[in-house]
Amino acid sequence: MRLTAVRRLTLVAATIATGLAAGFFYAYHVSVTRGHALIGDRAYVEAMQAINATVRNVEFALGFFGALILGVAALALRAGRWRSPTTWLLAAGVGLYLAAVLVTMTVNVPMNEDLARVALSGTDLAAVRADYEPVWNRANALRTGLSVAAFALLVGAVASDRRPGRTPQATATHAVAATH
């Protein structure tokens, strides 16, 4: 496989993985957090404990970590092409997604680990929830926005990725000439 094809494939894979992560955070933001707002304190703590205990799975890891790993790999494969709009869009997208990962690892994950240690009996679950829910939801909203913006930038990078020397007009002219 030629380096150009590897570069393109890695960029597309990074974009798909980032889209998966962004979609996960977005769906959680617009449905799960709103559903949680409608349930009692005990049910909320139980639900969050159950979700947090099961979210660490292969499917989630492929999108969440894969987006960062593939994004960095796609950027490394573009070494020497720093003036390219594709590279700039990719770098900005990887940077935003890295910020989303940092929010997750410094806010959401430690809060989840603290919540996992909360006993469901003999604890003021209303106070636990009041301390947890608004902070966690704000961090989730932030990582959602960051990852959706990262995905949009990577989509832009894929759209702008052309073979060197190929303008949209030249590509169209070549396609028309190939049909005759």
Backbone torsions as a table, in degrees:
resi	resn	phi	psi	omega
1	MET	NA	133.9	179.9
2	ARG	-71.6	153.7	-179.2
3	LEU	-58.3	-37.4	179.1
4	THR	-59.9	-41.8	179.3
5	ALA	-68.2	-40.4	178.1
6	VAL	-63.5	-43.2	177.8
7	ARG	-57.8	-48.9	-177.9
8	ARG	-64.7	-46.7	-179.3
9	LEU	-60.8	-42.4	179.3
10	THR	-65.2	-40.7	177.1
11	LEU	-62.6	-44.8	179.5
12	VAL	-65.0	-43.1	178.8
13	ALA	-62.7	-40.8	177.4
14	ALA	-62.7	-39.5	179.8
15	THR	-66.1	-43.8	178.7
16	ILE	-62.9	-47.3	-179.7
17	ALA	-62.0	-40.2	178.1
18	THR	-65.7	-38.4	176.2
19	GLY	-63.0	-39.4	177.2
20	LEU	-62.8	-46.3	179.9
21	ALA	-64.5	-45.5	179.4
22	ALA	-61.2	-41.9	179.1
23	GLY	-64.2	-38.9	177.5
24	PHE	-61.3	-51.0	-179.4
25	PHE	-63.8	-40.4	-179.8
26	TYR	-63.5	-48.4	-179.6
27	ALA	-60.6	-41.1	178.3
28	TYR	-62.6	-44.6	-178.1
29	HIS	-62.9	-41.0	-173.8
30	VAL	-94.3	-5.8	179.8
31	SER	-131.3	-55.8	-173.8
32	VAL	-65.4	-47.9	-178.7
33	THR	-63.7	-33.6	178.2
34	ARG	-72.1	-37.1	175.3
35	GLY	-66.2	-41.1	178.0
36	HIS	-61.1	-33.0	-179.5
37	ALA	-62.6	-18.9	-175.9
38	LEU	-94.5	-3.9	-176.0
39	ILE	-110.5	163.2	-178.7
40	GLY	-70.9	171.5	-174.7
41	ASP	-62.7	-45.8	179.9
42	ARG	-63.2	-45.9	179.6
43	ALA	-63.1	-37.2	178.6
44	TYR	-63.1	-50.3	-178.3
45	VAL	-63.5	-43.0	178.2
46	GLU	-60.9	-44.7	-178.9
47	ALA	-63.8	-46.2	179.9
48	MET	-64.6	-38.8	177.4
49	GLN	-63.0	-41.8	-179.7
50	ALA	-67.2	-43.9	179.1
51	ILE	-63.2	-47.8	-178.3
52	ASN	-63.6	-30.6	179.4
53	ALA	-75.1	-22.6	-175.5
54	THR	-109.3	-11.3	-175.0
55	VAL	-70.9	-23.1	178.9
56	ARG	-80.4	84.1	-179.3
57	ASN	-137.1	169.8	-175.5
58	VAL	-60.8	-43.5	-177.7
59	GLU	-60.8	-45.0	177.9
60	PHE	-65.2	-44.4	-177.8
61	ALA	-61.0	-37.2	179.4
62	LEU	-58.5	-43.8	178.5
63	GLY	-76.9	-51.5	-173.3
64	PHE	-63.5	-55.3	-179.7
65	PHE	-82.1	-34.5	179.3
66	GLY	-59.6	-36.9	179.5
67	ALA	-60.4	-43.7	-178.8
68	LEU	-72.1	-46.4	-178.8
69	ILE	-62.3	-48.6	-179.4
70	LEU	-67.6	-35.6	177.6
71	GLY	-63.8	-44.7	177.9
72	VAL	-65.3	-41.0	178.1
73	ALA	-62.7	-43.0	178.8
74	ALA	-62.6	-38.6	178.2
75	LEU	-67.2	-42.9	178.7
76	ALA	-62.2	-37.0	179.2
77	LEU	-69.7	-13.4	179.2
78	ARG	-99.3	11.5	178.5
79	ALA	-52.3	135.0	-178.8
80	GLY	88.7	-3.8	179.9
81	ARG	-116.5	40.7	-171.8
82	TRP	-69.7	-19.1	179.5
83	ARG	-87.8	-5.6	-177.5
84	SER	-73.1	135.6	174.8
85	PRO	-58.5	-34.5	178.2
86	THR	-59.4	-45.5	-179.1
87	THR	-64.6	-42.0	179.5
88	TRP	-65.0	-42.8	177.6
89	LEU	-63.6	-43.5	178.4
90	LEU	-62.2	-47.0	-179.4
91	ALA	-61.4	-43.2	179.0
92	ALA	-64.6	-42.0	179.0
93	GLY	-64.2	-43.7	178.2
94	VAL	-63.8	-40.1	178.2
95	GLY	-62.1	-44.0	178.4
96	LEU	-65.9	-40.5	179.4
97	TYR	-67.2	-37.8	175.4
98	LEU	-58.6	-40.8	177.2
99	ALA	-61.0	-40.0	177.9
100	ALA	-63.6	-40.9	177.8
101	VAL	-64.0	-41.9	179.2
102	LEU	-64.2	-40.2	175.6
103	VAL	-59.9	-46.0	-179.8
104	THR	-59.6	-47.8	-173.8
105	MET	-75.9	-25.5	-177.8
106	THR	-100.3	-19.0	-179.8
107	VAL	-117.7	-63.7	-172.2
108	ASN	-63.7	-48.8	-176.4
109	VAL	-63.9	-48.7	177.9
110	PRO	-60.5	-36.9	177.7
111	MET	-65.7	-40.1	178.3
112	ASN	-62.8	-41.5	179.3
113	GLU	-65.0	-38.9	176.1
114	ASP	-64.7	-42.5	-179.1
115	LEU	-65.4	-33.8	179.5
116	ALA	-60.7	-26.8	-178.4
117	ARG	-87.9	-1.7	-179.1
118	VAL	-78.5	127.2	176.0
119	ALA	-78.7	139.9	-178.4
120	LEU	-78.5	-15.2	176.3
121	SER	-120.3	145.5	179.4
122	GLY	76.9	14.4	-179.9
123	THR	-125.1	143.6	175.3
124	ASP	-78.1	89.5	-175.0
125	LEU	-67.6	-26.3	176.3
126	ALA	-65.2	-41.3	178.7
127	ALA	-69.6	-40.3	177.6
128	VAL	-59.6	-47.7	-179.6
129	ARG	-63.2	-43.6	-178.8
130	ALA	-61.4	-33.2	178.3
131	ASP	-79.4	-29.3	-172.4
132	TYR	-91.9	-55.7	-167.5
133	GLU	-56.9	-51.6	-176.7
134	PRO	-66.3	-37.8	179.5
135	VAL	-68.1	-46.6	-179.1
136	TRP	-62.3	-43.6	-178.8
137	ASN	-66.0	-37.6	176.6
138	ARG	-64.7	-42.8	177.8
139	ALA	-64.1	-39.2	178.2
140	ASN	-65.5	-40.4	177.6
141	ALA	-62.7	-39.5	178.9
142	LEU	-64.9	-48.2	-179.2
143	ARG	-68.0	-28.4	175.0
144	THR	-63.9	-51.2	179.6
145	GLY	-60.2	-42.8	179.9
146	LEU	-63.7	-44.4	-176.7
147	SER	-73.4	-34.1	176.0
148	VAL	-66.8	-42.1	176.6
149	ALA	-63.3	-40.7	177.8
150	ALA	-61.0	-44.3	178.7
151	PHE	-60.6	-44.7	179.2
152	ALA	-60.3	-41.8	178.8
153	LEU	-66.1	-39.1	178.2
154	LEU	-68.7	-35.9	173.7
155	VAL	-60.9	-42.1	176.0
156	GLY	-61.7	-38.5	178.2
157	ALA	-64.2	-43.3	177.9
158	VAL	-62.1	-44.2	-178.9
159	ALA	-65.0	-31.2	-177.0
160	SER	-90.5	-7.3	-175.7
161	ASP	-77.6	109.0	178.4
162	ARG	-128.2	161.0	174.0
163	ARG	-64.8	143.1	178.7
164	PRO	-54.0	137.0	178.1
165	GLY	83.0	-0.7	-179.4
166	ARG	-101.9	111.1	173.2
167	THR	-89.7	163.4	176.5
168	PRO	-56.7	-37.2	179.4
169	GLN	-65.9	-44.2	-179.6
170	ALA	-64.3	-38.9	178.4
171	THR	-64.1	-44.2	178.6
172	ALA	-64.7	-42.1	179.1
173	THR	-62.8	-41.8	178.7
174	HIS	-63.9	-41.4	179.7
175	ALA	-64.5	-42.3	179.4
176	VAL	-65.6	-44.0	-179.5
177	ALA	-63.4	-33.9	-178.9
178	ALA	-70.2	-22.4	-179.3
179	THR	-85.5	-9.5	-178.4
180	HIS	-102.8	NA	NA
